[in-house]
Amino acid sequence: MSSLRFMRTFVAVARLGSFSEAADHVGLSQAAVSLQMRALEQEFDRELFDRCGRLALLNTAGQELLPEIKKLLDMYDHIRRPSQPDGQFHGQLTIGAIVSCMSILARIVSQLKTEHPGLGIRLVAGKSSELAQKLEHGDVDAAFVVSMGKRPASVRWSLLQREPLRLIVGPSVKGDDPRQILASYPFLRFDRTQHTGRQIDRVLQKLGVTPDDFLELNAIEQILGLVKDGVGVTVLPLLHTMAWGTRGDLRTLTLPDKLGLLTRDVGLIEPRDSRQQKITRAILERYKHLLASAFL
C-alpha cells in the first residue's frame, strides 16, 4: 500500500506548498517526502510539481490529478471502514470547535467513545475562520463554528444555537440606557479580526456610539471576568454554555429594538458528501438535547 501512503503525502504537499512543511505534517523527513514524490511521478509517468527553491507547487498535471487522488483516498478509507452492526459507530474523526463549545463537546465525545469502542474522535480548538480553512483542507472532518455568512456550496451548515448580543455590565453600573452606559464607561471590545467582533462594531456604529476602548481581546470569558471586576462594560453574545438567569455578578441589557435581531449563530459545518454524517448528526443531536434540558 506504499502508493496510497505516497498519495496522502502528495495531498499534504499540494496543500502546504513545500516538502519541508509536508514532512512535518506527515511525520517524515524532508528527504523521504522528496523520494516519495519522485516515486509517484515515475508511477504516473509525469512531473507533478514546479520546484522552486523551498517551494513545491503543483503544475497543471498535478492540479488535474489532485481531485482524483482525493477521491481515491476517500474510497479506500470507506472500503476499509468496518460495517456498523447493531448501530455501532466505527472510524476516526477529527472535529474542530470554537473554545465556547469545547467543554460540552468533550463530554459528548467521551460518552460516544464509551458507547462505541470502535470510534475514535480527536478534538481541535480554534477560531471559526481557522477551522473553516481546516475543513476546506481536509484537516478536520467537521467543526462547530460561528456562522460567517456565505459558505461554499460544498459545505453543509446545521444551526446549533442562536446567541443574542447584549450589553453586559457589572453590578456597580447603574441605569438601563445602553447609549449612556457605553458613553460613560471603558469599553472592553471583542477581537475585530473575528466575525463576532466586526458584528459588534457594526452594532456600535448603528447606535451612533464611539466608546472609550480600554482593551481588545479574543476571549469572551476573560472579558466577562473583567466586566465583573468593574474594569468596564462590553457587548457580547450570551454564550449558550453559561447560566445567565442565575448570575448575580453580571447584568445583561437588551439593545434597542430598531437594531433588529442581533444574534451570533453557532453551528456545525461539514462537507456535504461526508461519509461521517451519521456520527456528526449524533453529536449535534446530543448537543441540542443538552441545551434543551437546561443541564447548566
N, C-alpha and C positions, 0 to 999 in steps of 0.2 A: 504493500500500500504506500510505497515511497512517493509515487506520483501524487497521491492525494495530499500527503504532507507538504510536498513542494507547492501544490496549488494553494494551500492555505497560506503558505509563506508569500506566494505571489500576490494574493489579495492584500496581505499586510503591507507589502512593498508598494503596491498600487495606491493604497490609502495614505501611507505615511511619506512616500516620495523619496525614501533613501533606504539603502541596505542596512545602515547602522541603526536607524530607528526601528526598522522592522526586526532586526536581530534582537534588540531589547524587548520588543513586544512578544516575540515567539520563543524567547529563551535560548537563542543560538548565538554563535559568534558571527561577526560580520563576514568572515571568510566562508563559513558554512552556508550562509544565505546566498552569497555570490555564487558558490558552486551549485547550489540548488537551482538558482535561476538560469545558470548556463545549461544545466542538465534539462531543464524544462524547455528552453529554447531549442535544444537539439532534438528533444522528443517531438516538438511541434514543427520543427524544421523552419523556424523563422525567428528573427530578432524581435523581442517584445519591449525593449526599453531604449530610450535615448539617454545614454550615460554621459553625465557632465559633472566632473568633479565628484562631490559627495552626493549629488542628486542622481536619482534613477527614476525618470519619468516615463510613463507608458507612451510608446509610439502608437501609430494608427492601428497596427496589428494587435498590440497589447490591449488597446481600448476596445477593439472589437471582440477580443477573447474574454475580457473580464466578466461581462454578464453571463456568458455561457459557463465559465468556471464556477461562478457563484451558484448558478442553478444546479450544476453537477454536485457541488458540495452539499447543497440543501437536500438533494435527492438521496445522497449517500447517508446523511445524518438521519433522514426519515426512515430509510430502509433498515438501518442498524438499531433503530429505537425499538425496544421490545413492545409487544402488544400490551394492552392495559386491561387485564381481566378484573372482573368484579369492581370496575370503577377506579382501579388503582392508576395513579399518575406515575410516569417514569420520565427520565431525561434530565438534562442540565439546562438551567436558565440563568441568565444574569438580568436582574431587574434594577433599574435606577429609580431614585426618588429624591425629591427636594427634602431638605432637612426636617421640615414640619410634618412630613408624612412618615418619616423613618421609624419612629418608635412603635406606632401602630402596625406598620407593615412588618416589622421584625417579629412581633407577636404572632401575626397571621402566618408568616412563613415558618416560624418554629412549630406551630400547630400542624401545618400541612406536611412538613417533613417527618413529624412523628406519625401521622396517619398514613403517609405514603413513603415507605422506606426507600423506594427506588427513585425518589425525586430529589434532585439537588438544585438548590437555589442560592445564588450569590447576590447580595445587595450592594449597590454602589450609590453613594450620596453625591449630589452635585446640584449646580444651578440648572434651571429649566433649559436655558439656551444650550448649555454644555451637554445636557442629557439628550436633547433633540438631535444634536450632532452625533452623539454616540450611537443613537438609534439608526441614523442615516448610514453610519459607517459599519453597522453590524456589531458594535462593541457591547450593546445591551439588546435584549430581546423585547423589552417593554420598559416604560418609565412613567412614573407619577410626576406630573409637571403642572405648572401654571399655564393656562391657555394663553398663547401669544398671538391669537388671531388666525390668519390664513395658514393652512398646512398643506404639504404636498398631497396630491390625490392618492398616493400610495400609503398614506398613514391614516390609521383609524383612530378617532378620538372618542372616548367614553367619559362623560361627566361623572365625577365623584361627588363634588360638593361646591356650592357657591358660598364664598365667604364675604360678607358685606364689609365695605370700607366704612370706618368710623373714626371720629376724633376721639382720642384716648388721652385722659388726663389723670393726674394723681389726686389723692384725697384732699390736698391743700388748695386745689384750684377751685375757685368759686365761679358761679354763673353758668349759663347754658347757651350763650350765643357763640357759635363756632368762630365767626369772624373776629369778634372781640377777643376771644381767648387766643386765637392764632396770632393776633397782632400784639398781644401783651406778654407772651411767654416765649422763651427759647424753643426753637423747633428742632426736633430730633427726626432726621429725614432718612427714609429708606433709600438704598442704593439706586441711583437713577440710571445706571447701566443695565438694570433689570427691568422687565416689563412692568412689574408692580410699582417700582419707583417712578417710572415715567407716567403711569396711570395716576398716581398720587399727585405728581407735578401738574398734570392737566386739571385735576380737581381744584388745586390751589389757584390756578390761573382763572378758572371759571368763577371761583369765589371772589376774584379780584384782590387776593391777599398775597403780599410778599413777606413771608415770615422771616424772623431773625434766625437763620440756620446756625445751630450750635455744633452739630456733627452730622455725618452721613455714614450709615453702616448697612451692611448686607446681613443683618442678624436680627430678626424680629424679636426674639425673646430677650436679647440683650437690650434692645431699645425699650421694651416694656419694663425691664428692671430699672432702667434709668428714669423712666416716667414715674414709676412707683416711688423712687427715691427723691422725687421733686426736682430733677435736673431740667425738665422741660416737658413739652407736650408733643403729640405725634398724630399722624393719620396713618392707619394701618388696617389691613384686613383682620377680621376677628377669626383667628385660627380655629379650625374645627376641632383641634386637639385640646382646647382649653375650656374649662367650665366657667364661662363668663358670668353666668347668672349667680354664681356663688362667691364671686370675688368681691371683697370689700376694699382691696387696696388699689383698685383702678376703677375709673368711671368712664363709660362709653357714651358718646353723644352722637345722635343721628345728624348727618349733614343735610342741608336744605333740599327739599323735595324737587326743586326746579332743576337740580343737577341730574335727575333721572336715577335709574337703577345703577348703583355702584357696587360691583362685586369683583372679587378675584376668583376666577373659575379654576378649580383644581380637578384634574382628571388623568386618565390613562391614555398614553399613546403607544401604538404598536403597529407593525406592518399589517396591511390588510390581508396579505397572503400568509400570515404567520401560521405555522403548524402547532403553535403552543397556545392557541386561543382557549382551549378548554381549561387549561391551567390558569391563564391570566383572568378568565371570566370568574373562576372560583375565587381567586384572590380579591378581585373587585367586589364581588357579591358579599364576601365575608367582611370586607372593609365597610361597605354600605350598611350591613346588618349591625356592626358595632356602633356606627354613628347613630342609627335609628334607635338603638336600645339605650342610648344615653349612658354608655358604660363609663364615661368620665365623671 
